[in-house]
Amino acid sequence: MAAGPAPIRPDGQGPLAGVRILELGSFIAAPFAGKIFAEFGAEVIKVERPGDGDELRGWRALREGTSMMFRTIGRNKRSVTLDLRTAEGQSLATRLAAECDVVLENFRPGTLERWNLGPEDLKAVNPELIMVRISGYGQTGPYRELAGFGGVAEAFGGLRYITGRPDEESCRAAASLGDVLAGMYGVMGALMMLLRRARTASQPDEPRDLDVVDVALYESVFSVLDSLVPDYDAYGVVRERSGGKLPGVVPSGAYECKDGSSIVIGGNANGVFTRMMHAIGRSDLALCPTLQDGPGRAARAEELDKIITEWAAATDMPDALELLQRAGVPAGSVMNAAQISADPHYAARGMLQPMAVQIGDAVEQVRFPGVVPKIAGVPAAPRWVGPEVGEDTDAVLREFAGVTAEELTALHANGVI
């Protein structure tokens, strides 16, 4: 239950100021889309279930039950609790949708329809509403009703099979790539629909029906695997795991240095390869006629990789980086959280933003990721971190759904909010 009025917060600034989003999703995919909208000025109303709220609040809660993951993805949003399984909760959600430009959701297909919150239900109260629907397998097709999380989508979408070392089982990146990619595609789809709406506002004959953006987690993953299937169709090649290197992209990959640190080198462009070979003392390879293009280098991938591995193993990482960067070769150290936190470039670009966070009984300064991309006039820092469960419920329902104080008391008492 929200205690007292919602805190006063800075108005949104940026290109999406004035856009209002209703976020019905949980976990990562739809909330990540909501985070992007909020970072660029949109007002995002996040609907959570009464009590514990979004389950993401319990993820990586390493101390005092406070999840920095939720504080990151939930930032700049207003939290409203609604029990969408009840008629009262559904009615309130519909009233909120009537005042919004976009609805974000990532339930299994059919769930919102059972709750009387499907596209046709919301179209009846807001014909111009844009609805972003994110699910494991999409709103159509034989697998539409299957449950699907990001990790499953990464497997079904082809990413897991090609990730890892050739002699080991497939593995995943230690981040929710499938969910994040789907969230980004959801934002792209919604922005395209908002742009179309703005461009056709003066055209009375333009259909004003609700737009539905259908994002499948697995398709979001599959779409970034470039020529995975075209290579199979054209050449009969099934791409296999290749560790930290991309097949045919030579030389590139991670190499361990003398001091135990690792660097990633991208020496696969023609001119870059020449400069790199000169820099590491192999001018003979820089001038070799058969190594002047990608196919030629790919044919000698093992030889080149062995040469670079031996050079890196004999060089301390700072020296290797200085040499390569001075030669104009893309190279960078493999960074962990502690190194990122101390890096001056991250700080200079506003990518380490300190925010006050309540952890147990104390308020502590915690650095959060800055805003991407950088746009002139848009603050690089979040306005506030992810809110407490339902802390904006009363204020939002009064403002946008016209709920009276007496109604709020009854809704709280009945567990609807």
PEVEN-V435587 format. One record per helix or strand. SS is the DSSP state (A for helix, B for strand). FROM is the first residue (numbers start at 1). LEN is the number of residues. If there is no record, write none. Layout:
# PEVEN-V435587
((SS;FROM;LEN) (SS;FROM;LEN))
This chain:
# PEVEN-V435587
((B;20;4) (A;29;11) (B;43;6) (A;55;4) (B;63;1) (B;66;1) (A;68;6) (B;77;5) (A;87;11) (B;102;4) (A;111;4) (A;119;5) (B;130;6) (A;150;7) (A;160;3) (A;177;23) (B;211;6) (A;217;6) (A;228;8) (B;252;5) (B;262;5) (A;270;10) (A;283;4) (A;289;3) (A;294;6) (A;301;13) (A;317;10) (B;330;4) (A;337;5) (A;344;5) (B;352;8) (B;362;8) (A;393;9) (A;405;9))
